Amino acid sequence: MNPVIRFMSTDDIPAIVLADRRILGQSLGEETLRTELADNPFTHYFVMEDETTRTFLGHVGVWVDAPLAQIINVYVVPEHQRAGLGTFLMEFVLAFLRDRGCNTLTLEVRPTNAAGLSFYRKFGFTKVAVRKQYYENGEDADLMLLNF
Ligand SMILES: CC(C)(COP(=O)(O)OP(=O)(O)OC[C@H]1O[C@@H](n2cnc3c(N)ncnc32)[C@H](O)[C@@H]1OP(=O)(O)O)[C@@H](O)C(=O)NCCC(=O)NCCS
């Protein structure tokens, strides 16, 4: 396995929507992602895949307005979790954001997402607020902050 990360293209949209729904339970959807890629200069979406087989391994999207940035979505496919790929993806994103003059990164996570919380804490994120009824099912979100 040799993971590489590249910019997402419109050809990736159907696979990303399926993976979003499978892994996160929700997706921005095809139309919104198409508009995002074409028209939103503040957002950047990436695909992680195996260099040789092109097997899809994970995805991350960030909103950037330096010095502030926000993670829109981040995940690793379940078949390849707990193998360091999430760390690889997050280190890539932090380097990408540093290059663009960012030093503050936020994200929302479900308080019931033990793996996600543990993952973010490992990178130094701390909980700074609760966003009430943030998710489609009415669940609150923890707002996490990292100064880097
Ligand atoms: C969160 C996520 C991206 C981590 O990806 P990953 O490739 O499994 O992460 P890594 O293998 O790099 O693990 C890094 C650290 O995260 C933490 N972690 C990851 N999975 C964990 C789990 N299931 N339980 C507890 N801690 C976990 C650990 O601290 C781990 O370090 P360690 O392996 O030294 O213990 C992945 O679990 C995922 O995609 N989850 C579903 C989507 C999701 O929840 N995304 C974030 C929501 S906002």
PDBQT file of the ligand as one rigid body, heavy atoms in Angstrom, charges set to zero:
ROOT
HETATM    1  C1  LIG A 201     -11.311   9.248  12.487  1.00  0.00    +0.000 C 
HETATM    2  C2  LIG A 201     -10.599   8.511  11.340  1.00  0.00    +0.000 C 
HETATM    3  C3  LIG A 201     -10.431   9.462  10.151  1.00  0.00    +0.000 C 
HETATM    4  C4  LIG A 201      -9.214   8.030  11.810  1.00  0.00    +0.000 C 
HETATM    5  O1  LIG A 201      -8.564   7.429  10.706  1.00  0.00    +0.000 OA
HETATM    6  P1  LIG A 201      -7.539   6.211  10.905  1.00  0.00    +0.000 P 
HETATM    7  O2  LIG A 201      -6.868   5.956   9.605  1.00  0.00    +0.000 OA
HETATM    8  O3  LIG A 201      -8.238   5.067  11.522  1.00  0.00    +0.000 OA
HETATM    9  O4  LIG A 201      -6.530   6.895  11.961  1.00  0.00    +0.000 OA
HETATM   10  P2  LIG A 201      -5.041   6.431  12.342  1.00  0.00    +0.000 P 
HETATM   11  O5  LIG A 201      -4.846   4.971  12.060  1.00  0.00    +0.000 OA
HETATM   12  O6  LIG A 201      -4.089   7.386  11.717  1.00  0.00    +0.000 OA
HETATM   13  O7  LIG A 201      -5.081   6.637  13.935  1.00  0.00    +0.000 OA
HETATM   14  C5  LIG A 201      -4.582   7.809  14.554  1.00  0.00    +0.000 C 
HETATM   15  C6  LIG A 201      -5.108   7.875  15.972  1.00  0.00    +0.000 C 
HETATM   16  O8  LIG A 201      -6.508   8.134  15.992  1.00  0.00    +0.000 OA
HETATM   17  C7  LIG A 201      -7.086   7.484  17.143  1.00  0.00    +0.000 C 
HETATM   18  N1  LIG A 201      -8.058   6.481  16.690  1.00  0.00    +0.000 N 
HETATM   19  C8  LIG A 201      -8.301   6.123  15.415  1.00  0.00    +0.000 A 
HETATM   20  N2  LIG A 201      -9.285   5.192  15.368  1.00  0.00    +0.000 NA
HETATM   21  C9  LIG A 201      -9.657   4.962  16.644  1.00  0.00    +0.000 A 
HETATM   22  C10 LIG A 201     -10.623   4.118  17.236  1.00  0.00    +0.000 A 
HETATM   23  N3  LIG A 201     -11.413   3.311  16.499  1.00  0.00    +0.000 N 
HETATM   24  N4  LIG A 201     -10.762   4.152  18.580  1.00  0.00    +0.000 NA
HETATM   25  C11 LIG A 201      -9.983   4.957  19.335  1.00  0.00    +0.000 A 
HETATM   26  N5  LIG A 201      -9.014   5.801  18.824  1.00  0.00    +0.000 NA
HETATM   27  C12 LIG A 201      -8.872   5.788  17.502  1.00  0.00    +0.000 A 
HETATM   28  C13 LIG A 201      -5.944   6.830  17.906  1.00  0.00    +0.000 C 
HETATM   29  O9  LIG A 201      -5.455   7.788  18.819  1.00  0.00    +0.000 OA
HETATM   30  C14 LIG A 201      -4.943   6.608  16.782  1.00  0.00    +0.000 C 
HETATM   31  O10 LIG A 201      -3.638   6.529  17.244  1.00  0.00    +0.000 OA
HETATM   32  P3  LIG A 201      -3.026   5.057  17.635  1.00  0.00    +0.000 P 
HETATM   33  O11 LIG A 201      -3.294   4.184  16.449  1.00  0.00    +0.000 OA
HETATM   34  O12 LIG A 201      -1.588   5.367  17.871  1.00  0.00    +0.000 OA
HETATM   35  O13 LIG A 201      -3.788   4.622  18.833  1.00  0.00    +0.000 OA
HETATM   36  C15 LIG A 201     -11.400   7.232  10.926  1.00  0.00    +0.000 C 
HETATM   37  O14 LIG A 201     -11.699   6.479  12.081  1.00  0.00    +0.000 OA
HETATM   38  C16 LIG A 201     -12.685   7.501  10.177  1.00  0.00    +0.000 C 
HETATM   39  O15 LIG A 201     -12.662   7.751   8.979  1.00  0.00    +0.000 OA
HETATM   40  N6  LIG A 201     -13.821   7.442  10.896  1.00  0.00    +0.000 N 
HETATM   41  C17 LIG A 201     -15.119   7.588  10.260  1.00  0.00    +0.000 C 
HETATM   42  C18 LIG A 201     -15.352   8.989   9.800  1.00  0.00    +0.000 C 
HETATM   43  C19 LIG A 201     -15.205   9.968  10.910  1.00  0.00    +0.000 C 
HETATM   44  O16 LIG A 201     -15.606   9.737  12.037  1.00  0.00    +0.000 OA
HETATM   45  N7  LIG A 201     -14.619  11.114  10.553  1.00  0.00    +0.000 N 
HETATM   46  C20 LIG A 201     -14.479  12.218  11.453  1.00  0.00    +0.000 C 
HETATM   47  C21 LIG A 201     -15.811  12.754  11.740  1.00  0.00    +0.000 C 
HETATM   48  S1  LIG A 201     -15.888  14.456  11.806  1.00  0.00    +0.000 SA
ENDROOT
TORSDOF 0
